[in-house]
Amino acid sequence: MQGSKRGRGARRVMRRCAAVLAAGLCAIVLPASQASADDGDAVTVGAGVYDVTDDRTTVEFRAEYVFGGFDYQPFVGLMATGDGGAYAHAGVGFDFEIADRIVLTPSFAAGVYANGNGKKLGHAVEFRSGAALAYRLGDGSKLGVGVYHLSNSGLGSINPGVESVMLLWTMPIDVRASR
């Protein structure tokens, strides 16, 4: 019985790893067919509350580089908590303009987590899913609020997960102009 549980767990881990790899490849390989001029590279910075649903909340800071020129938004980033936790991640988001200048951006990322002196999340590999609601300013930047869930999706023996609420600012940058 123990061997079959272990086998199912290993297959589940392999399926999740394959899904993450497939999403990562899509984010890197599939160029946009209709990328607009204002879909250039951008930097997102944010600050907020880490583990908002627990009694032991702390501050969270995040920085992400968003690659332009795609129908979707591949990104890489770093997150740090006030407890010394850190998360290096890569993922993909999708902008949906739901009203004039109002943008909803669901996203998914996978990465490596170190808890520092903070909450143990049960595994080094963690997955982040969430969404941001932002207002697009006249200069192309966006100011908004994001809500995210971070967990190991059952990879570890424990999976407490955390939720974060962030204030986010996305600033377009023109890396091509400096070349």
N, C-alpha and C positions, 0 to 999 in steps of 0.2 A: 504494500500500500504506500509506504513512504517513497519508494522509487517512482511510482506513477505520479504522485504529487510533485516531486522534483522535476520530472519530465514535462508535466504541464506548465510548471513555472518557467522552465527554460524555454519552452516554445513561446510562451507569452512574452518573455523578455526579447526573444529574437524577432517576433512580429513587431513589437514596439520599436526596436532598434531599426528594423527595415523601414517602418513608416517614417521615422525621424530622418533617416538617410535619404529616402525618396523626397521628402519635403525640402530638405537641404539642397539636393541636386536641382529640384525644380526652381528654387529660389536663385540659384547661381546660373543655371544653364538657359532657362527660358526667357529670351528677351521679349520686350513688349512689342506688340504689333502697332499700337496706337499711342505711344508715349507722347505726352504733350510737353511743350517747352518748359512749363513750370513744374515738371516732375523730375527735377534735378536732385543731386545729392543733398542731404540735410543732416543736421545734428539735433538730437533730442536730449534735453536735460530735464531732470525731474527730482522732486523731493516730496516725501510724504511719510505715511505711517506704515510700518512693516508689522505684520501679524496683528492686524486691526481687530480680529475677533477673539484675541487672547488677552488675559490680564497683564501679560508681560510684553507690551508693545514697545517699539523703539522707532527711531527715525530711519528712513531709507533714502539713499541718493542713487540716481541712475544716470548714465550717459550712454547714448546709442548713436551709431553712425548708420544712416539710412542711405542705401544705394539707389540712385535715380535711374531713369531710363527703362523702367519695367512697368507692366500693368499692375503689378503688386509691389510691395516694398520689402525687399530683403534687408536685413539689418544685423549688426553685431553690436554687442554692448557689454557693459560692466555695471554691476550693482553692488553697493556696500551698505551695511547696516550699522547702526550705532553700537551694536554688540560685537563688532568685528567680523560679522559674516560677509561673505562675498560670493558673487555669482557671475561667471563669465558665460555668455550665451550668444546664440545665433538663431535667427528666426525669420518669419515673414508676416507682414501685415497687409491689409487691404483697406484702402480709403473708399468710403461711400459717402457722397455728399447727399445728406438727407433733407437739407433745406439750404436756402441761400447762405453760403459761408459756414454752415454747420456740417462737420465731418465726423462720421463714426468710423473708427478703425479697430476691427477685431484683429487679434494677432496670436501667434503661437511661436514659442521658442523652446529650444533644448540647450542645456548647458551643464556646467560643472559647478557645484556648490561646496563651499567650506563654511562651517557654522561659526568659527571663531569662538567667542564666549557666549554665543546666542543659541537659539533653538536648534536642536538636532532634528534634521528632516529625514533621517533614515537611510540616505544613500548619497553618493557623490553626484550622480546623474539626476538632474531635476528638470521638470518640464513646466513652462509658464504659459498659461492661457489667459486671455483677458480682452478688454476693449477700452478704448479711449473715446471720449466725446470732446470735440474741440471746435473752436471758432477760428476760421481762417481770416487773418488780418490782411490789410491792404498790401503789405510788403511780401505776402506769401507765407509768412510764418504762421504757426498755429499755437493757440493757447488753450489748454483743456485739462480735463480730469480723466485719470485712468484707474481702472479697477482690475486687479490681476490675482490669479491663484497660482501658487507654486507648490508642486508636489512631485514625488518620485513615481507616481502612477503604479504603485505596488511593486516596484523593483526591490525595495528594502523590506526588512522584517517589520519595521514600523513606517507609517506614512501619515504623519500628522498634518502636513500641508500648512500653508500660511496664505493669508489674503493681504494685499497691499492696496492702499488708496494713495494716488499720486497726483500732484499738480505738475503738468508737463508743458514744456515749451519746445516747439520744433522750429528750427531756423534753417532756411535754405542756404546752401553754400554753393559757390560756383568754382569747383576745383579745376574745371577745364580752362577758365580764364587765366589761370596762373601758369599754364603750360606754354 
